[in-house]
Amino acid sequence: MPEEKRRYIIGNVESDTMGQTVKVIELVGNSTESWEDAAQNALDDADETLEEISGIEITSQTAEVEDGRIRSYKTTVDVSFVLQR
């Protein structure tokens, strides 16, 4: 089976940043409501400390289950941002 290639979606990077270096970090967001809410929570936390976030890629979605019901949602995201010099 061919090796899976990892792909990062950089989103809508403005044309003047295309020559700059983009860094990607992995975060795990949590929510009691939904996977989408968990992804947004991760992005909100990243936005508090990072500048020029250009996109995210959702790499996995999991959940904690208790008594046959989802207790919490977890979404792992790769956040890409332009490095500041």
MARMARMAR-82474 format. One line per 8 residues: their letters; for each residue x, y, z of C-alpha. Coordinates in steps of 0.2 Angstrom, whole numbers, always signed. Layout:
<lumgus>
a = X/Y/Z ~ ...
</lumgus>
This chain:
<lumgus>
mpeekrry = +0/+0/+0 ~ +7/+17/-4 ~ +13/+28/+10 ~ +0/+41/+14 ~ +6/+59/+10 ~ +2/+72/+23 ~ -6/+88/+16 ~ -8/+104/+25
iignvesd = -21/+116/+19 ~ -14/+134/+21 ~ -31/+142/+18 ~ -32/+160/+10 ~ -15/+166/+12 ~ -14/+184/+6 ~ -3/+185/-10 ~ +10/+196/-1
tmgqtvkv = +14/+181/+11 ~ +16/+168/-2 ~ +35/+169/-1 ~ +35/+168/+18 ~ +38/+153/+29 ~ +22/+145/+37 ~ +23/+135/+53 ~ +10/+121/+57
ielvgnst = +6/+116/+75 ~ -6/+103/+81 ~ -19/+107/+94 ~ -33/+97/+101 ~ -50/+107/+105 ~ -63/+100/+117 ~ -82/+103/+118 ~ -97/+96/+126
eswedaaq = -107/+102/+111 ~ -100/+96/+94 ~ -84/+92/+85 ~ -86/+108/+75 ~ -87/+118/+92 ~ -71/+108/+98 ~ -62/+114/+82 ~ -68/+132/+85
nalddade = -62/+131/+103 ~ -44/+126/+97 ~ -44/+140/+84 ~ -50/+153/+97 ~ -36/+148/+109 ~ -23/+149/+95 ~ -29/+166/+90 ~ -26/+173/+107
tleeisgi = -7/+170/+105 ~ -3/+168/+86 ~ -3/+181/+73 ~ -7/+178/+55 ~ -16/+162/+56 ~ -19/+157/+38 ~ -29/+140/+39 ~ -33/+124/+49
eitsqtae = -34/+106/+44 ~ -44/+94/+54 ~ -34/+78/+56 ~ -45/+68/+68 ~ -61/+69/+78 ~ -64/+58/+93 ~ -76/+57/+108 ~ -76/+52/+126
vedgrirs = -91/+40/+129 ~ -100/+37/+146 ~ -115/+26/+148 ~ -117/+24/+129 ~ -118/+43/+127 ~ -105/+55/+120 ~ -98/+65/+135 ~ -86/+76/+126
ykttvdvs = -80/+79/+108 ~ -62/+81/+103 ~ -55/+88/+87 ~ -37/+88/+82 ~ -32/+102/+71 ~ -16/+108/+62 ~ -15/+127/+63 ~ -4/+135/+50
fvlqr = +2/+153/+53 ~ +15/+164/+45 ~ +32/+166/+55 ~ +36/+183/+61 ~ +54/+189/+58
</lumgus>
